[in-house]
Amino acid sequence: MTGTGSPLPDAHRAGPSQLVVVNGRGFLIDCGRGCLMRLAAAGMAPAGLDHLLITHLHSDHVCDVNDLITTRWITGFPALPLPMIGPVGTQQFIDDTLTMLAPDIGWRIDHHEDITSSPEVSVSEVEAGVVFEDHEVRIIAAPTEHKPVHPTVAYRIEAEGAAVVLAGDTVPCPALDDLCAGADVYVQTVVREDIISAIPLQRLKDVLDYHSSVADAAKTAQRTGVSTLVLNHCVPAPPAGTESEWVDLAAEHFDGEILLPDDLDRIPVGD
């Protein structure tokens, strides 16, 4: 877990991001605040990533993308293109990011004789279906519901006879059910409806209508035969020692394993 936090800065939780490792290959899902620091702690260099996958373009899920692009570029000998998969709109986001980085790119090219070209990002915009497949890994995307943020996608990564679903921000929807069917691990952004509803601040209450509650996530996991439910990107962030409250709420609707991890927790999948 290379970031389990929410949009609110947290001293202990980086922004939303997960790293799926298959035979040493790193697939990074979302790239929130502090993600590269967590990647360093996890022992994964930006230059070693296989793919970056983005669930949606909300700022808290992409605010470290520019750092990833720059760091992968300047630490590559030579720098490899960054393969990136995301919803429609991702190419424009990358074009805008590279425009923002243009002065820095120019300075580095001027300063280093061995850097002769700008960073390359190879973007695939996806909606549904198999979006990547080779001899080891298959990645399937499905549309999710996070309106007015649109489009948004979730991913299912299959490898070595196992499957992990990384859902990002969404309410329950049929496409998510299809993606989760029989998965070993299902990672879902969750909110505590009971806590947020009691806070007299409409801007905070607004998050309830486009995120899954703990009960929503648990019901999705139960309905689709998931083995392990991972509660992630929790809003509000659970104070230390209260994580079991969230797990207990999920257990009312799901009889499998339930985790609420910290940053850098590792979740084994398969045998």
C-alpha positions as CSV (number, residue, x, y, z in Angstrom):
1,M,0.0,0.0,0.0
2,T,1.9,3.0,-1.3
3,G,-0.7,5.5,0.0
4,T,-3.8,4.9,2.1
5,G,-4.8,8.5,2.7
6,S,-7.5,10.9,1.5
7,P,-7.5,14.4,0.1
8,L,-6.8,15.8,3.6
9,P,-3.0,15.9,4.4
10,D,-2.1,13.2,7.0
11,A,1.2,12.8,8.7
12,H,1.0,9.1,8.5
13,R,-0.9,8.3,5.3
14,A,0.3,9.3,1.8
15,G,-2.3,10.0,-0.9
16,P,-4.1,7.1,-2.6
17,S,-1.8,4.7,-4.4
18,Q,-1.2,0.9,-4.6
19,L,1.6,-1.1,-6.0
20,V,0.9,-4.5,-7.4
21,V,4.1,-6.6,-7.9
22,V,4.1,-9.6,-10.2
23,N,7.4,-11.4,-10.5
24,G,9.3,-8.2,-9.8
25,R,7.3,-6.1,-12.2
26,G,5.6,-3.1,-10.6
27,F,2.1,-1.9,-11.6
28,L,1.3,1.4,-9.8
29,I,-2.4,2.2,-9.4
30,D,-2.9,6.0,-8.8
31,C,-0.2,8.4,-7.8
32,G,-1.3,10.5,-4.9
33,R,0.5,12.8,-2.5
34,G,3.8,11.4,-1.3
35,C,3.6,8.3,-3.5
36,L,7.2,8.4,-4.6
37,M,8.4,8.5,-1.0
38,R,6.4,5.4,-0.3
39,L,7.7,3.7,-3.5
40,A,11.2,4.4,-2.2
41,A,10.4,2.8,1.1
42,A,8.9,-0.2,-0.7
43,G,12.1,-0.7,-2.7
44,M,10.6,0.1,-6.1
45,A,12.4,2.7,-8.2
46,P,10.3,4.9,-10.6
47,A,12.5,3.7,-13.4
48,G,11.6,0.1,-12.6
49,L,7.8,0.5,-12.9
50,D,6.1,-1.5,-15.6
51,H,2.9,0.5,-15.9
52,L,1.1,3.4,-14.2
53,L,-2.7,3.0,-14.1
54,I,-5.0,5.8,-13.1
55,T,-8.6,5.3,-11.9
56,H,-9.6,8.9,-12.4
57,L,-8.3,12.4,-12.6
58,H,-9.3,13.8,-9.2
59,S,-6.3,15.8,-8.0
60,D,-5.7,13.6,-4.9
61,H,-5.2,10.6,-7.1
62,V,-2.8,12.2,-9.6
63,C,-0.9,15.0,-7.8
64,D,2.4,13.0,-7.8
65,V,2.3,12.1,-11.5
66,N,4.5,15.0,-12.4
67,D,7.1,13.9,-9.9
68,L,7.0,10.3,-11.2
69,I,7.5,11.5,-14.8
70,T,10.4,13.7,-13.9
71,T,12.1,11.2,-11.5
72,R,11.8,8.3,-13.9
73,W,13.2,10.4,-16.7
74,I,16.3,11.8,-14.8
75,T,17.1,8.4,-13.2
76,G,16.9,6.4,-16.4
77,F,20.1,5.5,-18.3
78,P,18.6,5.9,-20.8
79,A,15.1,6.9,-19.7
80,L,12.4,4.6,-20.8
81,P,8.9,5.8,-21.8
82,L,6.3,5.6,-19.0
83,P,3.4,3.3,-20.1
84,M,0.3,4.8,-18.7
85,I,-3.3,3.6,-18.7
86,G,-6.2,5.8,-17.7
87,P,-9.8,6.9,-18.5
88,V,-10.6,9.2,-21.4
89,G,-9.0,12.6,-20.6
90,T,-5.7,11.1,-19.4
91,Q,-3.8,12.2,-22.6
92,Q,-4.9,15.8,-22.1
93,F,-3.9,15.6,-18.5
94,I,-0.4,14.4,-19.5
95,D,-0.1,17.0,-22.2
96,D,-0.9,19.7,-19.7
97,T,1.5,18.2,-17.1
98,L,4.4,18.2,-19.7
99,T,3.6,21.8,-20.6
100,M,3.8,22.7,-16.9
101,L,7.2,20.8,-16.6
102,A,8.6,22.4,-19.8
103,P,10.9,24.9,-18.2
104,D,12.4,22.3,-15.9
105,I,12.8,19.8,-18.8
106,G,14.6,22.5,-20.8
107,W,17.0,23.3,-17.9
108,R,17.9,19.6,-17.4
109,I,18.5,19.0,-21.1
110,D,20.7,22.2,-21.2
111,H,22.7,21.0,-18.1
112,H,23.2,17.3,-18.8
113,E,25.0,16.2,-22.0
114,D,23.5,12.7,-21.7
115,I,19.9,13.9,-21.5
116,T,19.0,14.8,-25.1
117,S,15.2,14.4,-25.2
118,S,12.1,15.1,-23.1
119,P,10.4,12.5,-21.0
120,E,8.0,10.2,-22.9
121,V,4.7,9.1,-21.6
122,S,2.8,6.5,-23.6
123,V,-0.9,6.9,-22.8
124,S,-3.7,4.4,-23.5
125,E,-7.1,5.8,-22.8
126,V,-9.5,3.0,-21.8
127,E,-13.2,2.4,-21.0
128,A,-13.8,-1.3,-20.5
129,G,-12.4,-4.7,-21.3
130,V,-8.8,-6.1,-21.5
131,V,-6.5,-3.2,-21.6
132,F,-3.1,-5.0,-21.2
133,E,-2.1,-8.6,-21.6
134,D,1.2,-10.5,-21.9
135,H,2.6,-13.9,-20.9
136,E,2.4,-13.0,-17.1
137,V,-0.3,-10.4,-16.6
138,R,-3.8,-9.5,-17.7
139,I,-5.4,-6.2,-16.8
140,I,-9.1,-5.6,-17.3
141,A,-10.9,-2.2,-16.9
142,A,-14.5,-1.4,-16.1
143,P,-16.4,1.9,-15.8
144,T,-17.3,3.0,-12.3
145,E,-19.7,5.7,-10.9
146,H,-18.1,8.8,-9.3
147,K,-20.1,11.5,-11.0
148,P,-19.7,14.4,-11.5
149,V,-16.2,13.0,-12.0
150,H,-16.4,11.2,-15.3
151,P,-15.2,9.0,-16.7
152,T,-13.7,6.8,-14.0
153,V,-12.5,3.2,-14.2
154,A,-11.5,0.3,-11.9
155,Y,-8.9,-2.3,-12.7
156,R,-8.7,-6.1,-12.2
157,I,-5.1,-7.4,-12.4
158,E,-4.8,-11.2,-13.0
159,A,-1.5,-13.1,-12.6
160,E,-0.3,-16.4,-11.3
161,G,-3.8,-17.7,-10.9
162,A,-4.9,-14.8,-8.7
163,A,-6.9,-11.6,-9.2
164,V,-6.8,-8.2,-7.5
165,V,-9.4,-5.5,-8.0
166,L,-8.5,-1.8,-7.4
167,A,-11.6,0.2,-7.5
168,G,-10.7,3.8,-6.7
169,D,-13.6,6.1,-5.9
170,T,-17.0,4.8,-6.8
171,V,-20.4,3.9,-5.5
172,P,-21.6,0.3,-6.1
173,C,-22.5,-0.4,-9.8
174,P,-23.0,-3.5,-12.0
175,A,-19.7,-3.1,-13.9
176,L,-17.8,-3.1,-10.5
177,D,-19.7,-6.3,-9.5
178,D,-18.6,-8.0,-12.8
179,L,-15.0,-6.9,-12.2
180,C,-14.9,-8.2,-8.6
181,A,-16.4,-11.6,-9.3
182,G,-14.3,-14.2,-7.5
183,A,-11.4,-11.9,-6.9
184,D,-8.8,-12.7,-4.2
185,V,-8.5,-9.1,-3.1
186,Y,-10.8,-6.1,-3.6
187,V,-9.4,-2.6,-2.6
188,Q,-12.1,0.0,-2.2
189,T,-12.2,3.7,-1.1
190,V,-14.7,4.0,1.8
191,V,-16.4,6.6,3.8
192,R,-18.0,6.5,7.2
193,E,-21.6,7.6,6.6
194,D,-22.5,7.7,10.3
195,I,-19.6,10.0,11.2
196,I,-19.9,12.4,8.2
197,S,-23.6,12.7,8.5
198,A,-23.3,14.1,12.0
199,I,-20.8,16.9,10.9
200,P,-22.6,20.2,10.1
201,L,-20.5,20.9,7.1
202,Q,-22.2,20.4,3.7
203,R,-19.0,20.3,1.8
204,L,-18.0,17.2,3.7
205,K,-21.4,15.7,3.5
206,D,-21.1,16.0,-0.3
207,V,-18.6,13.1,-0.3
208,L,-21.3,10.7,0.7
209,D,-23.1,10.7,-2.7
210,Y,-20.2,9.5,-4.8
211,H,-18.2,7.2,-2.6
212,S,-18.9,3.7,-1.2
213,S,-19.7,3.5,2.5
214,V,-18.1,0.8,4.5
215,A,-21.4,-1.2,4.2
216,D,-21.5,-0.6,0.4
217,A,-18.0,-2.0,0.0
218,A,-18.7,-5.0,2.2
219,K,-21.9,-5.8,0.4
220,T,-20.1,-5.6,-2.9
221,A,-17.5,-8.0,-1.6
222,Q,-20.1,-10.4,-0.3
223,R,-22.2,-10.3,-3.4
224,T,-19.3,-11.0,-5.7
225,G,-17.5,-13.7,-3.8
226,V,-14.4,-11.8,-3.0
227,S,-12.0,-13.4,-0.5
228,T,-10.4,-10.3,1.1
229,L,-11.8,-6.8,1.3
230,V,-9.3,-3.9,1.8
231,L,-10.8,-0.7,3.2
232,N,-8.7,2.2,1.7
233,H,-8.7,6.0,1.4
234,C,-10.8,6.2,4.5
235,V,-12.8,9.4,5.1
236,P,-12.5,10.6,7.8
237,A,-9.1,9.0,8.5
238,P,-9.4,6.5,11.4
239,P,-7.6,7.7,14.5
240,A,-5.0,5.2,15.7
241,G,-6.7,2.4,17.6
242,T,-10.1,2.8,16.0
243,E,-9.4,0.7,12.9
244,S,-11.4,-2.2,14.3
245,E,-14.6,-0.1,14.3
246,W,-14.4,0.1,10.5
247,V,-13.6,-3.6,10.2
248,D,-16.5,-4.5,12.5
249,L,-18.9,-2.4,10.4
250,A,-17.8,-4.2,7.3
251,A,-18.1,-7.6,9.1
252,E,-21.9,-7.0,9.5
253,H,-22.2,-7.5,5.7
254,F,-19.1,-9.6,4.6
255,D,-17.9,-12.9,6.1
256,G,-14.4,-12.9,4.4
257,E,-11.2,-11.3,5.5
258,I,-11.3,-7.6,6.1
259,L,-8.2,-5.3,6.3
260,L,-7.7,-1.7,7.0
261,P,-4.0,-1.3,6.2
262,D,-1.4,1.4,6.9
263,D,1.0,2.8,4.4
264,L,3.6,0.2,3.3
265,D,1.6,-2.8,4.5
266,R,2.0,-5.7,2.1
267,I,-0.9,-7.9,1.2
268,P,0.1,-11.3,-0.1
269,V,-2.1,-12.7,-2.9
270,G,-2.4,-16.3,-4.0
271,D,-0.1,-19.1,-3.0
